[in-house]
Amino acid sequence: MSDYKYGDCSFCGGEVTEQLVTVVRFYKGRIIIIENVPAGVCRQCGERYYRGAVVEEMERLMESSSKATRQVMVPVMEFATC
Ligand SMILES: [Zn+2]
């Protein structure tokens, strides 16, 4: 955790506080899950904000995804219209 000040949410003006979140990203045709990512999260609408250094570290991790700590099965579903 850091003392970084995120400022208020640019969508709703709510207070943004830092939490550890799970980030799900598509990267080169794969889904990559990164846990315990420090992010600013809006207390009102849930919008997330990432510091530049955090984004860079996530990119570095995604490039070295062969070093993943574990693998999970991901269900894929299609939304059925009524
Ligand atoms: Zn917000």
PDB file of the backbone (N, CA, C, O) and the ligand in Angstrom, with CONECT records:
HET     ZN  A 101       1
ATOM      1  N   MET A   1       0.852  -1.202   0.000  1.00  0.00           N
ATOM      2  CA  MET A   1       0.000   0.000   0.000  1.00  0.00           C
ATOM      3  C   MET A   1       0.888   1.253   0.000  1.00  0.00           C
ATOM      4  O   MET A   1       1.995   1.245   0.539  1.00  0.00           O
ATOM      5  N   SER A   2       0.395   2.291  -0.596  1.00  0.00           N
ATOM      6  CA  SER A   2       1.182   3.511  -0.680  1.00  0.00           C
ATOM      7  C   SER A   2       0.366   4.689  -0.172  1.00  0.00           C
ATOM      8  O   SER A   2      -0.823   4.566   0.120  1.00  0.00           O
ATOM      9  N   ASP A   3       1.030   5.825  -0.074  1.00  0.00           N
ATOM     10  CA  ASP A   3       0.339   7.049   0.339  1.00  0.00           C
ATOM     11  C   ASP A   3      -0.122   7.843  -0.873  1.00  0.00           C
ATOM     12  O   ASP A   3      -0.486   9.012  -0.744  1.00  0.00           O
ATOM     13  N   TYR A   4      -0.110   7.230  -2.034  1.00  0.00           N
ATOM     14  CA  TYR A   4      -0.479   7.921  -3.268  1.00  0.00           C
ATOM     15  C   TYR A   4      -1.896   8.479  -3.158  1.00  0.00           C
ATOM     16  O   TYR A   4      -2.813   7.804  -2.690  1.00  0.00           O
ATOM     17  N   LYS A   5      -2.051   9.713  -3.596  1.00  0.00           N
ATOM     18  CA  LYS A   5      -3.375  10.343  -3.578  1.00  0.00           C
ATOM     19  C   LYS A   5      -3.991  10.240  -4.976  1.00  0.00           C
ATOM     20  O   LYS A   5      -3.449  10.773  -5.944  1.00  0.00           O
ATOM     21  N   TYR A   6      -5.099   9.566  -5.065  1.00  0.00           N
ATOM     22  CA  TYR A   6      -5.735   9.341  -6.366  1.00  0.00           C
ATOM     23  C   TYR A   6      -6.610  10.509  -6.799  1.00  0.00           C
ATOM     24  O   TYR A   6      -6.892  10.666  -7.987  1.00  0.00           O
ATOM     25  N   GLY A   7      -7.043  11.332  -5.843  1.00  0.00           N
ATOM     26  CA  GLY A   7      -7.989  12.383  -6.198  1.00  0.00           C
ATOM     27  C   GLY A   7      -9.382  11.798  -6.293  1.00  0.00           C
ATOM     28  O   GLY A   7      -9.549  10.581  -6.211  1.00  0.00           O
ATOM     29  N   ASP A   8     -10.373  12.635  -6.463  1.00  0.00           N
ATOM     30  CA  ASP A   8     -11.752  12.144  -6.497  1.00  0.00           C
ATOM     31  C   ASP A   8     -12.049  11.463  -7.830  1.00  0.00           C
ATOM     32  O   ASP A   8     -11.369  11.710  -8.826  1.00  0.00           O
ATOM     33  N   CYS A   9     -13.061  10.613  -7.841  1.00  0.00           N
ATOM     34  CA  CYS A   9     -13.457   9.873  -9.035  1.00  0.00           C
ATOM     35  C   CYS A   9     -13.842  10.837 -10.148  1.00  0.00           C
ATOM     36  O   CYS A   9     -14.615  11.770  -9.929  1.00  0.00           O
ATOM     37  N   SER A  10     -13.300  10.611 -11.345  1.00  0.00           N
ATOM     38  CA  SER A  10     -13.606  11.535 -12.442  1.00  0.00           C
ATOM     39  C   SER A  10     -14.975  11.245 -13.055  1.00  0.00           C
ATOM     40  O   SER A  10     -15.448  12.012 -13.894  1.00  0.00           O
ATOM     41  N   PHE A  11     -15.618  10.148 -12.647  1.00  0.00           N
ATOM     42  CA  PHE A  11     -16.963   9.849 -13.151  1.00  0.00           C
ATOM     43  C   PHE A  11     -18.034  10.427 -12.248  1.00  0.00           C
ATOM     44  O   PHE A  11     -18.955  11.097 -12.715  1.00  0.00           O
ATOM     45  N   CYS A  12     -17.911  10.161 -10.921  1.00  0.00           N
ATOM     46  CA  CYS A  12     -18.996  10.549 -10.023  1.00  0.00           C
ATOM     47  C   CYS A  12     -18.550  11.492  -8.920  1.00  0.00           C
ATOM     48  O   CYS A  12     -19.381  11.961  -8.142  1.00  0.00           O
ATOM     49  N   GLY A  13     -17.241  11.785  -8.834  1.00  0.00           N
ATOM     50  CA  GLY A  13     -16.765  12.692  -7.797  1.00  0.00           C
ATOM     51  C   GLY A  13     -16.608  12.045  -6.434  1.00  0.00           C
ATOM     52  O   GLY A  13     -16.318  12.727  -5.451  1.00  0.00           O
ATOM     53  N   GLY A  14     -16.798  10.719  -6.366  1.00  0.00           N
ATOM     54  CA  GLY A  14     -16.697  10.001  -5.094  1.00  0.00           C
ATOM     55  C   GLY A  14     -15.265   9.905  -4.597  1.00  0.00           C
ATOM     56  O   GLY A  14     -14.319  10.195  -5.329  1.00  0.00           O
ATOM     57  N   GLU A  15     -15.117   9.495  -3.344  1.00  0.00           N
ATOM     58  CA  GLU A  15     -13.794   9.353  -2.749  1.00  0.00           C
ATOM     59  C   GLU A  15     -13.135   8.078  -3.258  1.00  0.00           C
ATOM     60  O   GLU A  15     -13.770   7.025  -3.316  1.00  0.00           O
ATOM     61  N   VAL A  16     -11.858   8.176  -3.627  1.00  0.00           N
ATOM     62  CA  VAL A  16     -11.114   7.032  -4.149  1.00  0.00           C
ATOM     63  C   VAL A  16     -10.100   6.595  -3.100  1.00  0.00           C
ATOM     64  O   VAL A  16      -9.261   7.391  -2.681  1.00  0.00           O
ATOM     65  N   THR A  17     -10.170   5.339  -2.675  1.00  0.00           N
ATOM     66  CA  THR A  17      -9.218   4.814  -1.696  1.00  0.00           C
ATOM     67  C   THR A  17      -8.519   3.594  -2.277  1.00  0.00           C
ATOM     68  O   THR A  17      -9.068   2.888  -3.123  1.00  0.00           O
ATOM     69  N   GLU A  18      -7.286   3.357  -1.802  1.00  0.00           N
ATOM     70  CA  GLU A  18      -6.505   2.257  -2.354  1.00  0.00           C
ATOM     71  C   GLU A  18      -6.904   0.919  -1.733  1.00  0.00           C
ATOM     72  O   GLU A  18      -7.027   0.793  -0.514  1.00  0.00           O
ATOM     73  N   GLN A  19      -7.101  -0.072  -2.597  1.00  0.00           N
ATOM     74  CA  GLN A  19      -7.412  -1.433  -2.164  1.00  0.00           C
ATOM     75  C   GLN A  19      -6.622  -2.398  -3.029  1.00  0.00           C
ATOM     76  O   GLN A  19      -6.122  -2.034  -4.094  1.00  0.00           O
ATOM     77  N   LEU A  20      -6.518  -3.639  -2.554  1.00  0.00           N
ATOM     78  CA  LEU A  20      -5.911  -4.679  -3.376  1.00  0.00           C
ATOM     79  C   LEU A  20      -7.029  -5.355  -4.154  1.00  0.00           C
ATOM     80  O   LEU A  20      -7.988  -5.855  -3.565  1.00  0.00           O
ATOM     81  N   VAL A  21      -6.905  -5.369  -5.481  1.00  0.00           N
ATOM     82  CA  VAL A  21      -7.970  -5.905  -6.328  1.00  0.00           C
ATOM     83  C   VAL A  21      -7.417  -7.016  -7.218  1.00  0.00           C
ATOM     84  O   VAL A  21      -6.205  -7.181  -7.362  1.00  0.00           O
ATOM     85  N   THR A  22      -8.329  -7.763  -7.801  1.00  0.00           N
ATOM     86  CA  THR A  22      -7.979  -8.784  -8.787  1.00  0.00           C
ATOM     87  C   THR A  22      -8.277  -8.217 -10.172  1.00  0.00           C
ATOM     88  O   THR A  22      -9.394  -7.777 -10.445  1.00  0.00           O
ATOM     89  N   VAL A  23      -7.280  -8.233 -11.032  1.00  0.00           N
ATOM     90  CA  VAL A  23      -7.422  -7.662 -12.371  1.00  0.00           C
ATOM     91  C   VAL A  23      -7.486  -8.796 -13.391  1.00  0.00           C
ATOM     92  O   VAL A  23      -6.641  -9.691 -13.382  1.00  0.00           O
ATOM     93  N   VAL A  24      -8.479  -8.757 -14.262  1.00  0.00           N
ATOM     94  CA  VAL A  24      -8.622  -9.738 -15.337  1.00  0.00           C
ATOM     95  C   VAL A  24      -8.374  -9.016 -16.661  1.00  0.00           C
ATOM     96  O   VAL A  24      -9.060  -8.046 -16.982  1.00  0.00           O
ATOM     97  N   ARG A  25      -7.399  -9.487 -17.420  1.00  0.00           N
ATOM     98  CA  ARG A  25      -7.046  -8.836 -18.676  1.00  0.00           C
ATOM     99  C   ARG A  25      -6.940  -9.859 -19.803  1.00  0.00           C
ATOM    100  O   ARG A  25      -6.536 -11.001 -19.581  1.00  0.00           O
ATOM    101  N   PHE A  26      -7.303  -9.443 -21.003  1.00  0.00           N
ATOM    102  CA  PHE A  26      -6.993 -10.224 -22.195  1.00  0.00           C
ATOM    103  C   PHE A  26      -5.617  -9.804 -22.659  1.00  0.00           C
ATOM    104  O   PHE A  26      -5.338  -8.611 -22.780  1.00  0.00           O
ATOM    105  N   TYR A  27      -4.750 -10.773 -22.920  1.00  0.00           N
ATOM    106  CA  TYR A  27      -3.407 -10.444 -23.377  1.00  0.00           C
ATOM    107  C   TYR A  27      -2.982 -11.495 -24.380  1.00  0.00           C
ATOM    108  O   TYR A  27      -2.865 -12.673 -24.041  1.00  0.00           O
ATOM    109  N   LYS A  28      -2.749 -11.072 -25.622  1.00  0.00           N
ATOM    110  CA  LYS A  28      -2.318 -11.971 -26.701  1.00  0.00           C
ATOM    111  C   LYS A  28      -3.195 -13.216 -26.767  1.00  0.00           C
ATOM    112  O   LYS A  28      -2.690 -14.337 -26.839  1.00  0.00           O
ATOM    113  N   GLY A  29      -4.511 -13.014 -26.744  1.00  0.00           N
ATOM    114  CA  GLY A  29      -5.454 -14.106 -26.904  1.00  0.00           C
ATOM    115  C   GLY A  29      -5.676 -14.956 -25.667  1.00  0.00           C
ATOM    116  O   GLY A  29      -6.407 -15.945 -25.719  1.00  0.00           O
ATOM    117  N   ARG A  30      -5.056 -14.586 -24.558  1.00  0.00           N
ATOM    118  CA  ARG A  30      -5.241 -15.340 -23.317  1.00  0.00           C
ATOM    119  C   ARG A  30      -5.852 -14.431 -22.259  1.00  0.00           C
ATOM    120  O   ARG A  30      -5.713 -13.209 -22.301  1.00  0.00           O
ATOM    121  N   ILE A  31      -6.533 -15.067 -21.307  1.00  0.00           N
ATOM    122  CA  ILE A  31      -7.046 -14.320 -20.166  1.00  0.00           C
ATOM    123  C   ILE A  31      -6.021 -14.449 -19.054  1.00  0.00           C
ATOM    124  O   ILE A  31      -5.604 -15.553 -18.704  1.00  0.00           O
ATOM    125  N   ILE A  32      -5.620 -13.323 -18.506  1.00  0.00           N
ATOM    126  CA  ILE A  32      -4.628 -13.343 -17.434  1.00  0.00           C
ATOM    127  C   ILE A  32      -5.229 -12.683 -16.201  1.00  0.00           C
ATOM    128  O   ILE A  32      -5.800 -11.595 -16.277  1.00  0.00           O
ATOM    129  N   ILE A  33      -5.092 -13.350 -15.078  1.00  0.00           N
ATOM    130  CA  ILE A  33      -5.620 -12.842 -13.816  1.00  0.00           C
ATOM    131  C   ILE A  33      -4.446 -12.452 -12.931  1.00  0.00           C
ATOM    132  O   ILE A  33      -3.554 -13.261 -12.676  1.00  0.00           O
ATOM    133  N   ILE A  34      -4.451 -11.229 -12.471  1.00  0.00           N
ATOM    134  CA  ILE A  34      -3.397 -10.765 -11.569  1.00  0.00           C
ATOM    135  C   ILE A  34      -4.058 -10.403 -10.242  1.00  0.00           C
ATOM    136  O   ILE A  34      -4.952  -9.559 -10.187  1.00  0.00           O
ATOM    137  N   GLU A  35      -3.601 -11.056  -9.176  1.00  0.00           N
ATOM    138  CA  GLU A  35      -4.203 -10.826  -7.863  1.00  0.00           C
ATOM    139  C   GLU A  35      -3.382  -9.832  -7.054  1.00  0.00           C
ATOM    140  O   GLU A  35      -2.201  -9.609  -7.318  1.00  0.00           O
ATOM    141  N   ASN A  36      -4.037  -9.244  -6.067  1.00  0.00           N
ATOM    142  CA  ASN A  36      -3.392  -8.328  -5.112  1.00  0.00           C
ATOM    143  C   ASN A  36      -2.756  -7.115  -5.790  1.00  0.00           C
ATOM    144  O   ASN A  36      -1.643  -6.712  -5.451  1.00  0.00           O
ATOM    145  N   VAL A  37      -3.482  -6.540  -6.755  1.00  0.00           N
ATOM    146  CA  VAL A  37      -2.993  -5.341  -7.436  1.00  0.00           C
ATOM    147  C   VAL A  37      -3.477  -4.114  -6.655  1.00  0.00           C
ATOM    148  O   VAL A  37      -4.677  -3.977  -6.420  1.00  0.00           O
ATOM    149  N   PRO A  38      -2.567  -3.218  -6.250  1.00  0.00           N
ATOM    150  CA  PRO A  38      -3.019  -2.009  -5.567  1.00  0.00           C
ATOM    151  C   PRO A  38      -3.688  -1.063  -6.564  1.00  0.00           C
ATOM    152  O   PRO A  38      -3.092  -0.685  -7.573  1.00  0.00           O
ATOM    153  N   ALA A  39      -4.925  -0.689  -6.271  1.00  0.00           N
ATOM    154  CA  ALA A  39      -5.670   0.190  -7.171  1.00  0.00           C
ATOM    155  C   ALA A  39      -6.482   1.169  -6.347  1.00  0.00           C
ATOM    156  O   ALA A  39      -6.896   0.869  -5.227  1.00  0.00           O
ATOM    157  N   GLY A  40      -6.704   2.338  -6.913  1.00  0.00           N
ATOM    158  CA  GLY A  40      -7.622   3.286  -6.298  1.00  0.00           C
ATOM    159  C   GLY A  40      -9.029   2.882  -6.714  1.00  0.00           C
ATOM    160  O   GLY A  40      -9.307   2.744  -7.905  1.00  0.00           O
ATOM    161  N   VAL A  41      -9.913   2.692  -5.748  1.00  0.00           N
ATOM    162  CA  VAL A  41     -11.279   2.260  -6.048  1.00  0.00           C
ATOM    163  C   VAL A  41     -12.247   3.309  -5.527  1.00  0.00           C
ATOM    164  O   VAL A  41     -12.176   3.707  -4.364  1.00  0.00           O
ATOM    165  N   CYS A  42     -13.154   3.757  -6.393  1.00  0.00           N
ATOM    166  CA  CYS A  42     -14.154   4.748  -5.996  1.00  0.00           C
ATOM    167  C   CYS A  42     -15.147   4.097  -5.034  1.00  0.00           C
ATOM    168  O   CYS A  42     -15.681   3.021  -5.305  1.00  0.00           O
ATOM    169  N   ARG A  43     -15.384   4.769  -3.910  1.00  0.00           N
ATOM    170  CA  ARG A  43     -16.295   4.198  -2.911  1.00  0.00           C
ATOM    171  C   ARG A  43     -17.745   4.278  -3.361  1.00  0.00           C
ATOM    172  O   ARG A  43     -18.599   3.568  -2.831  1.00  0.00           O
ATOM    173  N   GLN A  44     -18.028   5.132  -4.329  1.00  0.00           N
ATOM    174  CA  GLN A  44     -19.420   5.269  -4.778  1.00  0.00           C
ATOM    175  C   GLN A  44     -19.747   4.372  -5.972  1.00  0.00           C
ATOM    176  O   GLN A  44     -20.720   3.619  -5.936  1.00  0.00           O
ATOM    177  N   CYS A  45     -18.930   4.452  -7.037  1.00  0.00           N
ATOM    178  CA  CYS A  45     -19.307   3.732  -8.265  1.00  0.00           C
ATOM    179  C   CYS A  45     -18.396   2.547  -8.549  1.00  0.00           C
ATOM    180  O   CYS A  45     -18.679   1.767  -9.458  1.00  0.00           O
ATOM    181  N   GLY A  46     -17.303   2.388  -7.791  1.00  0.00           N
ATOM    182  CA  GLY A  46     -16.441   1.223  -7.988  1.00  0.00           C
ATOM    183  C   GLY A  46     -15.429   1.367  -9.105  1.00  0.00           C
ATOM    184  O   GLY A  46     -14.675   0.431  -9.371  1.00  0.00           O
ATOM    185  N   GLU A  47     -15.391   2.520  -9.770  1.00  0.00           N
ATOM    186  CA  GLU A  47     -14.402   2.732 -10.828  1.00  0.00           C
ATOM    187  C   GLU A  47     -12.994   2.562 -10.254  1.00  0.00           C
ATOM    188  O   GLU A  47     -12.717   2.974  -9.128  1.00  0.00           O
ATOM    189  N   ARG A  48     -12.105   1.943 -11.051  1.00  0.00           N
ATOM    190  CA  ARG A  48     -10.743   1.709 -10.581  1.00  0.00           C
ATOM    191  C   ARG A  48      -9.756   2.621 -11.286  1.00  0.00           C
ATOM    192  O   ARG A  48      -9.909   2.945 -12.464  1.00  0.00           O
ATOM    193  N   TYR A  49      -8.738   3.026 -10.534  1.00  0.00           N
ATOM    194  CA  TYR A  49      -7.660   3.848 -11.069  1.00  0.00           C
ATOM    195  C   TYR A  49      -6.335   3.187 -10.715  1.00  0.00           C
ATOM    196  O   TYR A  49      -6.112   2.777  -9.576  1.00  0.00           O
ATOM    197  N   TYR A  50      -5.458   3.091 -11.718  1.00  0.00           N
ATOM    198  CA  TYR A  50      -4.161   2.449 -11.480  1.00  0.00           C
ATOM    199  C   TYR A  50      -3.054   3.479 -11.642  1.00  0.00           C
ATOM    200  O   TYR A  50      -3.086   4.314 -12.546  1.00  0.00           O
ATOM    201  N   ARG A  51      -2.071   3.404 -10.745  1.00  0.00           N
ATOM    202  CA  ARG A  51      -0.887   4.254 -10.876  1.00  0.00           C
ATOM    203  C   ARG A  51      -0.055   3.766 -12.057  1.00  0.00           C
ATOM    204  O   ARG A  51      -0.099   2.589 -12.416  1.00  0.00           O
ATOM    205  N   GLY A  52       0.705   4.684 -12.659  1.00  0.00           N
ATOM    206  CA  GLY A  52       1.534   4.339 -13.811  1.00  0.00           C
ATOM    207  C   GLY A  52       2.467   3.182 -13.524  1.00  0.00           C
ATOM    208  O   GLY A  52       2.619   2.282 -14.350  1.00  0.00           O
ATOM    209  N   ALA A  53       3.101   3.199 -12.340  1.00  0.00           N
ATOM    210  CA  ALA A  53       4.052   2.144 -11.988  1.00  0.00           C
ATOM    211  C   ALA A  53       3.344   0.801 -11.861  1.00  0.00           C
ATOM    212  O   ALA A  53       3.927  -0.242 -12.157  1.00  0.00           O
ATOM    213  N   VAL A  54       2.094   0.826 -11.422  1.00  0.00           N
ATOM    214  CA  VAL A  54       1.317  -0.415 -11.269  1.00  0.00           C
ATOM    215  C   VAL A  54       0.965  -0.978 -12.644  1.00  0.00           C
ATOM    216  O   VAL A  54       1.048  -2.186 -12.867  1.00  0.00           O
ATOM    217  N   VAL A  55       0.569  -0.087 -13.570  1.00  0.00           N
ATOM    218  CA  VAL A  55       0.256  -0.514 -14.937  1.00  0.00           C
ATOM    219  C   VAL A  55       1.493  -1.145 -15.583  1.00  0.00           C
ATOM    220  O   VAL A  55       1.399  -2.181 -16.241  1.00  0.00           O
ATOM    221  N   GLU A  56       2.649  -0.508 -15.389  1.00  0.00           N
ATOM    222  CA  GLU A  56       3.896  -1.043 -15.963  1.00  0.00           C
ATOM    223  C   GLU A  56       4.216  -2.420 -15.396  1.00  0.00           C
ATOM    224  O   GLU A  56       4.635  -3.319 -16.125  1.00  0.00           O
ATOM    225  N   GLU A  57       4.015  -2.579 -14.085  1.00  0.00           N
ATOM    226  CA  GLU A  57       4.301  -3.870 -13.454  1.00  0.00           C
ATOM    227  C   GLU A  57       3.327  -4.947 -13.957  1.00  0.00           C
ATOM    228  O   GLU A  57       3.717  -6.099 -14.148  1.00  0.00           O
ATOM    229  N   MET A  58       2.043  -4.562 -14.173  1.00  0.00           N
ATOM    230  CA  MET A  58       1.073  -5.528 -14.702  1.00  0.00           C
ATOM    231  C   MET A  58       1.491  -5.967 -16.100  1.00  0.00           C
ATOM    232  O   MET A  58       1.388  -7.146 -16.438  1.00  0.00           O
ATOM    233  N   GLU A  59       1.968  -5.012 -16.925  1.00  0.00           N
ATOM    234  CA  GLU A  59       2.408  -5.353 -18.277  1.00  0.00           C
ATOM    235  C   GLU A  59       3.610  -6.295 -18.231  1.00  0.00           C
ATOM    236  O   GLU A  59       3.706  -7.244 -19.008  1.00  0.00           O
ATOM    237  N   ARG A  60       4.528  -6.009 -17.299  1.00  0.00           N
ATOM    238  CA  ARG A  60       5.710  -6.862 -17.155  1.00  0.00           C
ATOM    239  C   ARG A  60       5.289  -8.284 -16.757  1.00  0.00           C
ATOM    240  O   ARG A  60       5.821  -9.267 -17.274  1.00  0.00           O
ATOM    241  N   LEU A  61       4.325  -8.377 -15.832  1.00  0.00           N
ATOM    242  CA  LEU A  61       3.840  -9.685 -15.394  1.00  0.00           C
ATOM    243  C   LEU A  61       3.172 -10.439 -16.539  1.00  0.00           C
ATOM    244  O   LEU A  61       3.374 -11.643 -16.701  1.00  0.00           O
ATOM    245  N   MET A  62       2.363  -9.711 -17.345  1.00  0.00           N
ATOM    246  CA  MET A  62       1.642 -10.375 -18.439  1.00  0.00           C
ATOM    247  C   MET A  62       2.611 -10.908 -19.477  1.00  0.00           C
ATOM    248  O   MET A  62       2.376 -11.959 -20.072  1.00  0.00           O
ATOM    249  N   GLU A  63       3.721 -10.169 -19.699  1.00  0.00           N
ATOM    250  CA  GLU A  63       4.726 -10.640 -20.655  1.00  0.00           C
ATOM    251  C   GLU A  63       5.427 -11.889 -20.159  1.00  0.00           C
ATOM    252  O   GLU A  63       5.916 -12.681 -20.964  1.00  0.00           O
ATOM    253  N   SER A  64       5.485 -12.083 -18.844  1.00  0.00           N
ATOM    254  CA  SER A  64       6.150 -13.270 -18.289  1.00  0.00           C
ATOM    255  C   SER A  64       5.121 -14.228 -17.710  1.00  0.00           C
ATOM    256  O   SER A  64       5.337 -14.823 -16.654  1.00  0.00           O
ATOM    257  N   SER A  65       3.979 -14.375 -18.423  1.00  0.00           N
ATOM    258  CA  SER A  65       2.874 -15.173 -17.872  1.00  0.00           C
ATOM    259  C   SER A  65       3.217 -16.652 -17.769  1.00  0.00           C
ATOM    260  O   SER A  65       2.490 -17.408 -17.124  1.00  0.00           O
ATOM    261  N   SER A  66       4.325 -17.084 -18.400  1.00  0.00           N
ATOM    262  CA  SER A  66       4.734 -18.484 -18.239  1.00  0.00           C
ATOM    263  C   SER A  66       5.147 -18.764 -16.799  1.00  0.00           C
ATOM    264  O   SER A  66       5.228 -19.922 -16.388  1.00  0.00           O
ATOM    265  N   LYS A  67       5.408 -17.704 -16.030  1.00  0.00           N
ATOM    266  CA  LYS A  67       5.796 -17.872 -14.621  1.00  0.00           C
ATOM    267  C   LYS A  67       4.580 -17.809 -13.696  1.00  0.00           C
ATOM    268  O   LYS A  67       4.727 -17.569 -12.497  1.00  0.00           O
ATOM    269  N   ALA A  68       3.382 -18.022 -14.244  1.00  0.00           N
ATOM    270  CA  ALA A  68       2.165 -17.936 -13.428  1.00  0.00           C
ATOM    271  C   ALA A  68       2.237 -18.867 -12.232  1.00  0.00           C
ATOM    272  O   ALA A  68       2.771 -19.972 -12.321  1.00  0.00           O
ATOM    273  N   THR A  69       1.690 -18.407 -11.105  1.00  0.00           N
ATOM    274  CA  THR A  69       1.755 -19.216  -9.886  1.00  0.00           C
ATOM    275  C   THR A  69       0.780 -20.387  -9.938  1.00  0.00           C
ATOM    276  O   THR A  69       1.038 -21.432  -9.341  1.00  0.00           O
ATOM    277  N   ARG A  70      -0.347 -20.224 -10.652  1.00  0.00           N
ATOM    278  CA  ARG A  70      -1.264 -21.345 -10.842  1.00  0.00           C
ATOM    279  C   ARG A  70      -2.161 -21.040 -12.038  1.00  0.00           C
ATOM    280  O   ARG A  70      -2.220 -19.906 -12.513  1.00  0.00           O
ATOM    281  N   GLN A  71      -2.862 -22.076 -12.518  1.00  0.00           N
ATOM    282  CA  GLN A  71      -3.766 -21.917 -13.656  1.00  0.00           C
ATOM    283  C   GLN A  71      -5.181 -22.187 -13.178  1.00  0.00           C
ATOM    284  O   GLN A  71      -5.389 -23.013 -12.290  1.00  0.00           O
ATOM    285  N   VAL A  72      -6.166 -21.494 -13.764  1.00  0.00           N
ATOM    286  CA  VAL A  72      -7.561 -21.773 -13.441  1.00  0.00           C
ATOM    287  C   VAL A  72      -8.322 -22.030 -14.736  1.00  0.00           C
ATOM    288  O   VAL A  72      -7.954 -21.520 -15.794  1.00  0.00           O
ATOM    289  N   MET A  73      -9.382 -22.822 -14.644  1.00  0.00           N
ATOM    290  CA  MET A  73     -10.271 -23.027 -15.780  1.00  0.00           C
ATOM    291  C   MET A  73     -11.253 -21.859 -15.823  1.00  0.00           C
ATOM    292  O   MET A  73     -11.766 -21.443 -14.784  1.00  0.00           O
ATOM    293  N   VAL A  74     -11.515 -21.335 -17.001  1.00  0.00           N
ATOM    294  CA  VAL A  74     -12.424 -20.202 -17.122  1.00  0.00           C
ATOM    295  C   VAL A  74     -13.631 -20.615 -17.964  1.00  0.00           C
ATOM    296  O   VAL A  74     -13.460 -20.953 -19.135  1.00  0.00           O
ATOM    297  N   PRO A  75     -14.850 -20.599 -17.407  1.00  0.00           N
ATOM    298  CA  PRO A  75     -16.023 -20.935 -18.219  1.00  0.00           C
ATOM    299  C   PRO A  75     -16.323 -19.823 -19.213  1.00  0.00           C
ATOM    300  O   PRO A  75     -16.253 -18.641 -18.878  1.00  0.00           O
ATOM    301  N   VAL A  76     -16.655 -20.208 -20.427  1.00  0.00           N
ATOM    302  CA  VAL A  76     -17.034 -19.253 -21.457  1.00  0.00           C
ATOM    303  C   VAL A  76     -18.488 -19.488 -21.801  1.00  0.00           C
ATOM    304  O   VAL A  76     -18.877 -20.612 -22.119  1.00  0.00           O
ATOM    305  N   MET A  77     -19.301 -18.436 -21.743  1.00  0.00           N
ATOM    306  CA  MET A  77     -20.727 -18.587 -22.017  1.00  0.00           C
ATOM    307  C   MET A  77     -21.147 -17.544 -23.032  1.00  0.00           C
ATOM    308  O   MET A  77     -20.488 -16.516 -23.195  1.00  0.00           O
ATOM    309  N   GLU A  78     -22.237 -17.815 -23.704  1.00  0.00           N
ATOM    310  CA  GLU A  78     -22.778 -16.869 -24.668  1.00  0.00           C
ATOM    311  C   GLU A  78     -24.080 -16.349 -24.123  1.00  0.00           C
ATOM    312  O   GLU A  78     -24.918 -17.117 -23.652  1.00  0.00           O
ATOM    313  N   PHE A  79     -24.253 -15.045 -24.185  1.00  0.00           N
ATOM    314  CA  PHE A  79     -25.495 -14.457 -23.675  1.00  0.00           C
ATOM    315  C   PHE A  79     -26.625 -14.797 -24.622  1.00  0.00           C
ATOM    316  O   PHE A  79     -26.541 -14.528 -25.820  1.00  0.00           O
ATOM    317  N   ALA A  80     -27.691 -15.392 -24.087  1.00  0.00           N
ATOM    318  CA  ALA A  80     -28.822 -15.773 -24.924  1.00  0.00           C
ATOM    319  C   ALA A  80     -29.864 -14.661 -24.891  1.00  0.00           C
ATOM    320  O   ALA A  80     -30.312 -14.254 -23.819  1.00  0.00           O
ATOM    321  N   THR A  81     -30.246 -14.174 -26.060  1.00  0.00           N
ATOM    322  CA  THR A  81     -31.281 -13.127 -26.103  1.00  0.00           C
ATOM    323  C   THR A  81     -32.655 -13.772 -25.958  1.00  0.00           C
ATOM    324  O   THR A  81     -32.845 -14.933 -26.319  1.00  0.00           O
ATOM    325  N   CYS A  82     -33.602 -13.019 -25.434  1.00  0.00           N
ATOM    326  CA  CYS A  82     -34.927 -13.593 -25.199  1.00  0.00           C
ATOM    327  C   CYS A  82     -35.892 -13.309 -26.349  1.00  0.00           C
ATOM    328  O   CYS A  82     -37.049 -13.726 -26.302  1.00  0.00           O
TER     329      CYS A  82
HETATM  330 ZN    ZN A 101     -17.011   7.073  -8.882  1.00  0.00          ZN2+
END
